């Protein structure tokens, strides 16, 4: 039997290990990038929710302000009407 040359097998093994290491590094970078994308998507969704909430709060505040102005206008109208009635009654006497 001829002796086997084991040197060639070791050389190929090192190359396979280098490929596996390189592939593992690429896979790890991919996993990190995918995780970062997911985190950024969640962050964006949170910002959208905050923006919607701020817009809703702003609209609610504007609505309350308009309601207050309307109530003040009604009160003014009522005061004017009462004053006119008082003046009319004063003229009748």
PDB file as gemmi writes it, atoms N, CA and C in Angstrom:
CRYST1    1.000    1.000    1.000  90.00  90.00  90.00 P 1                      
ATOM      1  N   UNK A   1       0.810  -1.169   0.000  1.00  0.00           N  
ATOM      2  CA  UNK A   1       0.000   0.000   0.000  1.00  0.00           C  
ATOM      3  C   UNK A   1       0.863   1.244   0.000  1.00  0.00           C  
ATOM      4  N   UNK A   2       0.402   2.222  -0.796  1.00  0.00           N  
ATOM      5  CA  UNK A   2       1.156   3.466  -0.898  1.00  0.00           C  
ATOM      6  C   UNK A   2       0.766   4.381   0.258  1.00  0.00           C  
ATOM      7  N   UNK A   3       1.722   5.131   0.743  1.00  0.00           N  
ATOM      8  CA  UNK A   3       1.382   6.051   1.833  1.00  0.00           C  
ATOM      9  C   UNK A   3       0.464   7.164   1.331  1.00  0.00           C  
ATOM     10  N   UNK A   4      -0.440   7.530   2.183  1.00  0.00           N  
ATOM     11  CA  UNK A   4      -1.395   8.596   1.816  1.00  0.00           C  
ATOM     12  C   UNK A   4      -0.771   9.948   2.101  1.00  0.00           C  
ATOM     13  N   UNK A   5      -1.049  10.861   1.222  1.00  0.00           N  
ATOM     14  CA  UNK A   5      -0.519  12.201   1.389  1.00  0.00           C  
ATOM     15  C   UNK A   5      -1.583  13.010   2.146  1.00  0.00           C  
ATOM     16  N   UNK A   6      -1.347  13.238   3.400  1.00  0.00           N  
ATOM     17  CA  UNK A   6      -2.329  13.918   4.233  1.00  0.00           C  
ATOM     18  C   UNK A   6      -2.190  15.441   4.141  1.00  0.00           C  
ATOM     19  N   UNK A   7      -1.151  15.941   3.616  1.00  0.00           N  
ATOM     20  CA  UNK A   7      -0.931  17.380   3.512  1.00  0.00           C  
ATOM     21  C   UNK A   7      -1.982  18.062   2.661  1.00  0.00           C  
ATOM     22  N   UNK A   8      -2.396  17.400   1.589  1.00  0.00           N  
ATOM     23  CA  UNK A   8      -3.404  18.002   0.716  1.00  0.00           C  
ATOM     24  C   UNK A   8      -4.750  18.121   1.429  1.00  0.00           C  
ATOM     25  N   UNK A   9      -5.075  17.157   2.202  1.00  0.00           N  
ATOM     26  CA  UNK A   9      -6.340  17.189   2.931  1.00  0.00           C  
ATOM     27  C   UNK A   9      -6.374  18.321   3.934  1.00  0.00           C  
ATOM     28  N   UNK A  10      -5.270  18.585   4.580  1.00  0.00           N  
ATOM     29  CA  UNK A  10      -5.210  19.656   5.563  1.00  0.00           C  
ATOM     30  C   UNK A  10      -5.344  21.016   4.877  1.00  0.00           C  
ATOM     31  N   UNK A  11      -4.742  21.126   3.709  1.00  0.00           N  
ATOM     32  CA  UNK A  11      -4.790  22.385   2.986  1.00  0.00           C  
ATOM     33  C   UNK A  11      -6.243  22.711   2.609  1.00  0.00           C  
ATOM     34  N   UNK A  12      -6.956  21.731   2.127  1.00  0.00           N  
ATOM     35  CA  UNK A  12      -8.362  21.926   1.772  1.00  0.00           C  
ATOM     36  C   UNK A  12      -9.196  22.216   3.010  1.00  0.00           C  
ATOM     37  N   UNK A  13      -8.874  21.623   4.127  1.00  0.00           N  
ATOM     38  CA  UNK A  13      -9.590  21.854   5.366  1.00  0.00           C  
ATOM     39  C   UNK A  13      -9.448  23.287   5.839  1.00  0.00           C  
ATOM     40  N   UNK A  14      -8.264  23.852   5.689  1.00  0.00           N  
ATOM     41  CA  UNK A  14      -8.053  25.236   6.089  1.00  0.00           C  
ATOM     42  C   UNK A  14      -8.881  26.176   5.223  1.00  0.00           C  
ATOM     43  N   UNK A  15      -8.942  25.874   3.934  1.00  0.00           N  
ATOM     44  CA  UNK A  15      -9.724  26.718   3.041  1.00  0.00           C  
ATOM     45  C   UNK A  15     -11.215  26.627   3.393  1.00  0.00           C  
ATOM     46  N   UNK A  16     -11.668  25.410   3.722  1.00  0.00           N  
ATOM     47  CA  UNK A  16     -13.068  25.241   4.102  1.00  0.00           C  
ATOM     48  C   UNK A  16     -13.351  26.009   5.393  1.00  0.00           C  
ATOM     49  N   UNK A  17     -12.409  25.945   6.330  1.00  0.00           N  
ATOM     50  CA  UNK A  17     -12.591  26.667   7.587  1.00  0.00           C  
ATOM     51  C   UNK A  17     -12.639  28.167   7.336  1.00  0.00           C  
ATOM     52  N   UNK A  18     -11.761  28.645   6.422  1.00  0.00           N  
ATOM     53  CA  UNK A  18     -11.761  30.071   6.103  1.00  0.00           C  
ATOM     54  C   UNK A  18     -13.089  30.468   5.460  1.00  0.00           C  
ATOM     55  N   UNK A  19     -13.608  29.599   4.569  1.00  0.00           N  
ATOM     56  CA  UNK A  19     -14.896  29.880   3.947  1.00  0.00           C  
ATOM     57  C   UNK A  19     -16.005  29.878   4.991  1.00  0.00           C  
ATOM     58  N   UNK A  20     -15.951  28.875   5.894  1.00  0.00           N  
ATOM     59  CA  UNK A  20     -16.977  28.817   6.935  1.00  0.00           C  
ATOM     60  C   UNK A  20     -16.910  30.039   7.845  1.00  0.00           C  
ATOM     61  N   UNK A  21     -15.701  30.465   8.183  1.00  0.00           N  
ATOM     62  CA  UNK A  21     -15.538  31.650   9.018  1.00  0.00           C  
ATOM     63  C   UNK A  21     -16.068  32.872   8.283  1.00  0.00           C  
ATOM     64  N   UNK A  22     -15.731  32.985   7.001  1.00  0.00           N  
ATOM     65  CA  UNK A  22     -16.201  34.116   6.201  1.00  0.00           C  
ATOM     66  C   UNK A  22     -17.727  34.085   6.082  1.00  0.00           C  
ATOM     67  N   UNK A  23     -18.279  32.897   5.852  1.00  0.00           N  
ATOM     68  CA  UNK A  23     -19.735  32.767   5.747  1.00  0.00           C  
ATOM     69  C   UNK A  23     -20.393  33.112   7.081  1.00  0.00           C  
ATOM     70  N   UNK A  24     -19.807  32.665   8.162  1.00  0.00           N  
ATOM     71  CA  UNK A  24     -20.351  32.977   9.489  1.00  0.00           C  
ATOM     72  C   UNK A  24     -20.324  34.479   9.747  1.00  0.00           C  
ATOM     73  N   UNK A  25     -19.245  35.127   9.333  1.00  0.00           N  
ATOM     74  CA  UNK A  25     -19.152  36.569   9.513  1.00  0.00           C  
ATOM     75  C   UNK A  25     -20.223  37.292   8.702  1.00  0.00           C  
ATOM     76  N   UNK A  26     -20.425  36.826   7.474  1.00  0.00           N  
ATOM     77  CA  UNK A  26     -21.444  37.425   6.612  1.00  0.00           C  
ATOM     78  C   UNK A  26     -22.835  37.197   7.217  1.00  0.00           C  
ATOM     79  N   UNK A  27     -23.079  35.975   7.679  1.00  0.00           N  
ATOM     80  CA  UNK A  27     -24.372  35.676   8.291  1.00  0.00           C  
ATOM     81  C   UNK A  27     -24.588  36.518   9.547  1.00  0.00           C  
ATOM     82  N   UNK A  28     -23.560  36.687  10.340  1.00  0.00           N  
ATOM     83  CA  UNK A  28     -23.660  37.500  11.555  1.00  0.00           C  
ATOM     84  C   UNK A  28     -23.942  38.961  11.202  1.00  0.00           C  
ATOM     85  N   UNK A  29     -23.252  39.475  10.174  1.00  0.00           N  
ATOM     86  CA  UNK A  29     -23.511  40.843   9.734  1.00  0.00           C  
ATOM     87  C   UNK A  29     -24.945  40.985   9.236  1.00  0.00           C  
ATOM     88  N   UNK A  30     -25.424  39.959   8.515  1.00  0.00           N  
ATOM     89  CA  UNK A  30     -26.791  39.978   8.011  1.00  0.00           C  
ATOM     90  C   UNK A  30     -27.790  39.989   9.164  1.00  0.00           C  
ATOM     91  N   UNK A  31     -27.555  39.131  10.163  1.00  0.00           N  
ATOM     92  CA  UNK A  31     -28.449  39.073  11.321  1.00  0.00           C  
ATOM     93  C   UNK A  31     -28.474  40.410  12.055  1.00  0.00           C  
ATOM     94  N   UNK A  32     -27.294  41.008  12.216  1.00  0.00           N  
ATOM     95  CA  UNK A  32     -27.228  42.309  12.888  1.00  0.00           C  
ATOM     96  C   UNK A  32     -27.974  43.369  12.081  1.00  0.00           C  
ATOM     97  N   UNK A  33     -27.787  43.361  10.772  1.00  0.00           N  
ATOM     98  CA  UNK A  33     -28.466  44.336   9.910  1.00  0.00           C  
ATOM     99  C   UNK A  33     -29.980  44.126   9.954  1.00  0.00           C  
ATOM    100  N   UNK A  34     -30.413  42.868   9.909  1.00  0.00           N  
ATOM    101  CA  UNK A  34     -31.841  42.571   9.964  1.00  0.00           C  
ATOM    102  C   UNK A  34     -32.425  43.014  11.305  1.00  0.00           C  
ATOM    103  N   UNK A  35     -31.697  42.774  12.376  1.00  0.00           N  
ATOM    104  CA  UNK A  35     -32.148  43.211  13.700  1.00  0.00           C  
ATOM    105  C   UNK A  35     -32.239  44.730  13.766  1.00  0.00           C  
ATOM    106  N   UNK A  36     -31.246  45.406  13.210  1.00  0.00           N  
ATOM    107  CA  UNK A  36     -31.249  46.866  13.202  1.00  0.00           C  
ATOM    108  C   UNK A  36     -32.432  47.402  12.385  1.00  0.00           C  
ATOM    109  N   UNK A  37     -32.728  46.748  11.267  1.00  0.00           N  
ATOM    110  CA  UNK A  37     -33.872  47.151  10.444  1.00  0.00           C  
ATOM    111  C   UNK A  37     -35.155  46.997  11.246  1.00  0.00           C  
ATOM    112  N   UNK A  38     -35.309  45.871  11.952  1.00  0.00           N  
ATOM    113  CA  UNK A  38     -36.506  45.660  12.761  1.00  0.00           C  
ATOM    114  C   UNK A  38     -36.628  46.719  13.856  1.00  0.00           C  
ATOM    115  N   UNK A  39     -35.516  47.029  14.500  1.00  0.00           N  
ATOM    116  CA  UNK A  39     -35.523  48.041  15.555  1.00  0.00           C  
ATOM    117  C   UNK A  39     -35.915  49.396  14.978  1.00  0.00           C  
ATOM    118  N   UNK A  40     -35.359  49.735  13.817  1.00  0.00           N  
ATOM    119  CA  UNK A  40     -35.688  51.017  13.186  1.00  0.00           C  
ATOM    120  C   UNK A  40     -37.151  51.074  12.756  1.00  0.00           C  
ATOM    121  N   UNK A  41     -37.682  49.945  12.290  1.00  0.00           N  
ATOM    122  CA  UNK A  41     -39.100  49.906  11.915  1.00  0.00           C  
ATOM    123  C   UNK A  41     -39.979  50.138  13.139  1.00  0.00           C  
ATOM    124  N   UNK A  42     -39.630  49.510  14.264  1.00  0.00           N  
ATOM    125  CA  UNK A  42     -40.385  49.706  15.495  1.00  0.00           C  
ATOM    126  C   UNK A  42     -40.291  51.171  15.948  1.00  0.00           C  
ATOM    127  N   UNK A  43     -39.095  51.727  15.844  1.00  0.00           N  
ATOM    128  CA  UNK A  43     -38.887  53.124  16.232  1.00  0.00           C  
ATOM    129  C   UNK A  43     -39.731  54.043  15.355  1.00  0.00           C  
ATOM    130  N   UNK A  44     -39.761  53.763  14.067  1.00  0.00           N  
ATOM    131  CA  UNK A  44     -40.561  54.559  13.141  1.00  0.00           C  
ATOM    132  C   UNK A  44     -42.049  54.435  13.467  1.00  0.00           C  
ATOM    133  N   UNK A  45     -42.490  53.228  13.780  1.00  0.00           N  
ATOM    134  CA  UNK A  45     -43.900  53.023  14.142  1.00  0.00           C  
ATOM    135  C   UNK A  45     -44.239  53.811  15.409  1.00  0.00           C  
ATOM    136  N   UNK A  46     -43.345  53.807  16.377  1.00  0.00           N  
ATOM    137  CA  UNK A  46     -43.578  54.577  17.599  1.00  0.00           C  
ATOM    138  C   UNK A  46     -43.656  56.074  17.302  1.00  0.00           C  
ATOM    139  N   UNK A  47     -42.772  56.547  16.443  1.00  0.00           N  
ATOM    140  CA  UNK A  47     -42.797  57.974  16.084  1.00  0.00           C  
ATOM    141  C   UNK A  47     -44.094  58.333  15.371  1.00  0.00           C  
ATOM    142  N   UNK A  48     -44.560  57.423  14.495  1.00  0.00           N  
ATOM    143  CA  UNK A  48     -45.827  57.668  13.807  1.00  0.00           C  
ATOM    144  C   UNK A  48     -46.971  57.754  14.809  1.00  0.00           C  
ATOM    145  N   UNK A  49     -46.958  56.831  15.787  1.00  0.00           N  
ATOM    146  CA  UNK A  49     -47.997  56.854  16.810  1.00  0.00           C  
ATOM    147  C   UNK A  49     -47.952  58.149  17.613  1.00  0.00           C  
ATOM    148  N   UNK A  50     -46.757  58.577  17.960  1.00  0.00           N  
ATOM    149  CA  UNK A  50     -46.608  59.830  18.706  1.00  0.00           C  
ATOM    150  C   UNK A  50     -47.108  61.000  17.866  1.00  0.00           C  
ATOM    151  N   UNK A  51     -46.763  61.009  16.591  1.00  0.00           N  
ATOM    152  CA  UNK A  51     -47.202  62.087  15.706  1.00  0.00           C  
ATOM    153  C   UNK A  51     -48.729  62.114  15.599  1.00  0.00           C  
ATOM    154  N   UNK A  52     -49.332  60.935  15.485  1.00  0.00           N  
ATOM    155  CA  UNK A  52     -50.803  60.869  15.424  1.00  0.00           C  
ATOM    156  C   UNK A  52     -51.417  61.388  16.716  1.00  0.00           C  
ATOM    157  N   UNK A  53     -50.837  60.992  17.839  1.00  0.00           N  
ATOM    158  CA  UNK A  53     -51.353  61.425  19.131  1.00  0.00           C  
ATOM    159  C   UNK A  53     -51.237  62.944  19.285  1.00  0.00           C  
ATOM    160  N   UNK A  54     -50.102  63.488  18.864  1.00  0.00           N  
ATOM    161  CA  UNK A  54     -49.906  64.938  18.940  1.00  0.00           C  
ATOM    162  C   UNK A  54     -50.919  65.654  18.056  1.00  0.00           C  
ATOM    163  N   UNK A  55     -51.137  65.125  16.879  1.00  0.00           N  
ATOM    164  CA  UNK A  55     -52.107  65.741  15.973  1.00  0.00           C  
ATOM    165  C   UNK A  55     -53.507  65.680  16.572  1.00  0.00           C  
ATOM    166  N   UNK A  56     -53.861  64.543  17.152  1.00  0.00           N  
ATOM    167  CA  UNK A  56     -55.180  64.412  17.774  1.00  0.00           C  
ATOM    168  C   UNK A  56     -55.315  65.364  18.954  1.00  0.00           C  
ATOM    169  N   UNK A  57     -54.267  65.479  19.763  1.00  0.00           N  
ATOM    170  CA  UNK A  57     -54.299  66.403  20.894  1.00  0.00           C  
ATOM    171  C   UNK A  57     -54.437  67.841  20.416  1.00  0.00           C  
ATOM    172  N   UNK A  58     -53.721  68.164  19.351  1.00  0.00           N  
ATOM    173  CA  UNK A  58     -53.784  69.519  18.802  1.00  0.00           C  
ATOM    174  C   UNK A  58     -55.191  69.824  18.298  1.00  0.00           C  
ATOM    175  N   UNK A  59     -55.786  68.864  17.608  1.00  0.00           N  
ATOM    176  CA  UNK A  59     -57.143  69.068  17.105  1.00  0.00           C  
ATOM    177  C   UNK A  59     -58.133  69.180  18.255  1.00  0.00           C  
ATOM    178  N   UNK A  60     -57.934  68.377  19.292  1.00  0.00           N  
ATOM    179  CA  UNK A  60     -58.813  68.450  20.464  1.00  0.00           C  
ATOM    180  C   UNK A  60     -58.695  69.794  21.159  1.00  0.00           C  
ATOM    181  N   UNK A  61     -57.473  70.290  21.277  1.00  0.00           N  
ATOM    182  CA  UNK A  61     -57.241  71.592  21.898  1.00  0.00           C  
ATOM    183  C   UNK A  61     -57.909  72.695  21.083  1.00  0.00           C  
ATOM    184  N   UNK A  62     -57.766  72.615  19.782  1.00  0.00           N  
ATOM    185  CA  UNK A  62     -58.387  73.609  18.904  1.00  0.00           C  
ATOM    186  C   UNK A  62     -59.909  73.555  19.038  1.00  0.00           C  
ATOM    187  N   UNK A  63     -60.445  72.342  19.108  1.00  0.00           N  
ATOM    188  CA  UNK A  63     -61.891  72.170  19.251  1.00  0.00           C  
ATOM    189  C   UNK A  63     -62.382  72.786  20.566  1.00  0.00           C  
ATOM    190  N   UNK A  64     -61.650  72.533  21.661  1.00  0.00           N  
ATOM    191  CA  UNK A  64     -62.041  73.093  22.957  1.00  0.00           C  
ATOM    192  C   UNK A  64     -61.975  74.625  22.934  1.00  0.00           C  
ATOM    193  N   UNK A  65     -60.957  75.150  22.282  1.00  0.00           N  
ATOM    194  CA  UNK A  65     -60.814  76.605  22.184  1.00  0.00           C  
ATOM    195  C   UNK A  65     -61.984  77.200  21.395  1.00  0.00           C  
ATOM    196  N   UNK A  66     -62.348  76.554  20.291  1.00  0.00           N  
ATOM    197  CA  UNK A  66     -63.477  77.043  19.501  1.00  0.00           C  
ATOM    198  C   UNK A  66     -64.783  76.965  20.290  1.00  0.00           C  
ATOM    199  N   UNK A  67     -64.941  75.908  21.078  1.00  0.00           N  
ATOM    200  CA  UNK A  67     -66.139  75.772  21.902  1.00  0.00           C  
ATOM    201  C   UNK A  67     -66.203  76.880  22.955  1.00  0.00           C  
ATOM    202  N   UNK A  68     -65.040  77.200  23.553  1.00  0.00           N  
ATOM    203  CA  UNK A  68     -65.000  78.288  24.540  1.00  0.00           C  
ATOM    204  C   UNK A  68     -65.374  79.618  23.891  1.00  0.00           C  
ATOM    205  N   UNK A  69     -64.845  79.876  22.706  1.00  0.00           N  
ATOM    206  CA  UNK A  69     -65.166  81.107  21.992  1.00  0.00           C  
ATOM    207  C   UNK A  69     -66.660  81.177  21.656  1.00  0.00           C  
ATOM    208  N   UNK A  70     -67.223  80.044  21.248  1.00  0.00           N  
ATOM    209  CA  UNK A  70     -68.650  79.996  20.939  1.00  0.00           C  
ATOM    210  C   UNK A  70     -69.475  80.277  22.190  1.00  0.00           C  
ATOM    211  N   UNK A  71     -69.086  79.674  23.290  1.00  0.00           N  
ATOM    212  CA  UNK A  71     -69.802  79.901  24.553  1.00  0.00           C  
ATOM    213  C   UNK A  71     -69.715  81.370  24.967  1.00  0.00           C  
ATOM    214  N   UNK A  72     -68.535  81.962  24.797  1.00  0.00           N  
ATOM    215  CA  UNK A  72     -68.377  83.388  25.127  1.00  0.00           C  
ATOM    216  C   UNK A  72     -69.264  84.245  24.226  1.00  0.00           C  
ATOM    217  N   UNK A  73     -69.342  83.898  22.964  1.00  0.00           N  
ATOM    218  CA  UNK A  73     -70.200  84.644  22.033  1.00  0.00           C  
ATOM    219  C   UNK A  73     -71.665  84.512  22.441  1.00  0.00           C  
ATOM    220  N   UNK A  74     -72.064  83.337  22.837  1.00  0.00           N  
ATOM    221  CA  UNK A  74     -73.454  83.133  23.288  1.00  0.00           C  
ATOM    222  C   UNK A  74     -73.737  83.956  24.545  1.00  0.00           C  
ATOM    223  N   UNK A  75     -72.774  83.935  25.467  1.00  0.00           N  
ATOM    224  CA  UNK A  75     -72.943  84.735  26.689  1.00  0.00           C  
ATOM    225  C   UNK A  75     -73.051  86.217  26.354  1.00  0.00           C  
ATOM    226  N   UNK A  76     -72.213  86.686  25.428  1.00  0.00           N  
ATOM    227  CA  UNK A  76     -72.277  88.086  25.010  1.00  0.00           C  
ATOM    228  C   UNK A  76     -73.635  88.406  24.388  1.00  0.00           C  
ATOM    229  N   UNK A  77     -74.111  87.512  23.555  1.00  0.00           N  
ATOM    230  CA  UNK A  77     -75.407  87.701  22.906  1.00  0.00           C  
ATOM    231  C   UNK A  77     -76.516  87.775  23.953  1.00  0.00           C  
ATOM    232  N   UNK A  78     -76.440  86.880  24.929  1.00  0.00           N  
ATOM    233  CA  UNK A  78     -77.439  86.867  25.998  1.00  0.00           C  
ATOM    234  C   UNK A  78     -77.384  88.164  26.805  1.00  0.00           C  
ATOM    235  N   UNK A  79     -76.157  88.612  27.121  1.00  0.00           N  
ATOM    236  CA  UNK A  79     -76.002  89.864  27.867  1.00  0.00           C  
ATOM    237  C   UNK A  79     -76.573  91.054  27.091  1.00  0.00           C  
ATOM    238  N   UNK A  80     -76.296  91.099  25.817  1.00  0.00           N  
ATOM    239  CA  UNK A  80     -76.801  92.186  24.975  1.00  0.00           C  
ATOM    240  C   UNK A  80     -78.324  92.150  24.927  1.00  0.00           C  
ATOM    241  N   UNK A  81     -78.878  90.951  24.757  1.00  0.00           N  
ATOM    242  CA  UNK A  81     -80.338  90.799  24.695  1.00  0.00           C  
ATOM    243  C   UNK A  81     -80.973  91.257  26.006  1.00  0.00           C  
ATOM    244  N   UNK A  82     -80.392  90.838  27.134  1.00  0.00           N  
ATOM    245  CA  UNK A  82     -80.922  91.243  28.441  1.00  0.00           C  
ATOM    246  C   UNK A  82     -80.826  92.762  28.625  1.00  0.00           C  
ATOM    247  N   UNK A  83     -79.730  93.350  28.182  1.00  0.00           N  
ATOM    248  CA  UNK A  83     -79.562  94.799  28.283  1.00  0.00           C  
ATOM    249  C   UNK A  83     -80.595  95.524  27.420  1.00  0.00           C  
ATOM    250  N   UNK A  84     -80.870  94.990  26.254  1.00  0.00           N  
ATOM    251  CA  UNK A  84     -81.886  95.598  25.389  1.00  0.00           C  
ATOM    252  C   UNK A  84     -83.264  95.521  26.042  1.00  0.00           C  
ATOM    253  N   UNK A  85     -83.571  94.391  26.656  1.00  0.00           N  
ATOM    254  CA  UNK A  85     -84.860  94.240  27.353  1.00  0.00           C  
ATOM    255  C   UNK A  85     -84.952  95.255  28.495  1.00  0.00           C  
ATOM    256  N   UNK A  86     -83.869  95.391  29.251  1.00  0.00           N  
ATOM    257  CA  UNK A  86     -83.849  96.337  30.362  1.00  0.00           C  
ATOM    258  C   UNK A  86     -84.077  97.762  29.866  1.00  0.00           C  
ATOM    259  N   UNK A  87     -83.399  98.119  28.779  1.00  0.00           N  
ATOM    260  CA  UNK A  87     -83.555  99.469  28.228  1.00  0.00           C  
ATOM    261  C   UNK A  87     -84.986  99.698  27.700  1.00  0.00           C  
ATOM    262  N   UNK A  88     -85.546  98.670  27.071  1.00  0.00           N  
ATOM    263  CA  UNK A  88     -86.913  98.778  26.570  1.00  0.00           C  
ATOM    264  C   UNK A  88     -87.890  98.987  27.718  1.00  0.00           C  
ATOM    265  N   UNK A  89     -87.724  98.204  28.764  1.00  0.00           N  
ATOM    266  CA  UNK A  89     -88.596  98.347  29.934  1.00  0.00           C  
ATOM    267  C   UNK A  89     -88.431  99.728  30.573  1.00  0.00           C  
ATOM    268  N   UNK A  90     -87.220 100.215  30.572  1.00  0.00           N  
ATOM    269  CA  UNK A  90     -86.946 101.549  31.100  1.00  0.00           C  
ATOM    270  C   UNK A  90     -87.689 102.610  30.273  1.00  0.00           C  
ATOM    271  N   UNK A  91     -87.721 102.432  28.967  1.00  0.00           N  
ATOM    272  CA  UNK A  91     -88.425 103.367  28.110  1.00  0.00           C  
ATOM    273  C   UNK A  91     -89.942 103.289  28.322  1.00  0.00           C  
ATOM    274  N   UNK A  92     -90.443 102.121  28.621  1.00  0.00           N  
ATOM    275  CA  UNK A  92     -91.870 101.919  28.818  1.00  0.00           C  
ATOM    276  C   UNK A  92     -92.348 102.640  30.084  1.00  0.00           C  
ATOM    277  N   UNK A  93     -91.495 102.839  31.055  1.00  0.00           N  
ATOM    278  CA  UNK A  93     -91.885 103.494  32.304  1.00  0.00           C  
ATOM    279  C   UNK A  93     -91.923 104.939  32.136  1.00  0.00           C  
TER     280      UNK A  93                                                      
END                                                                             
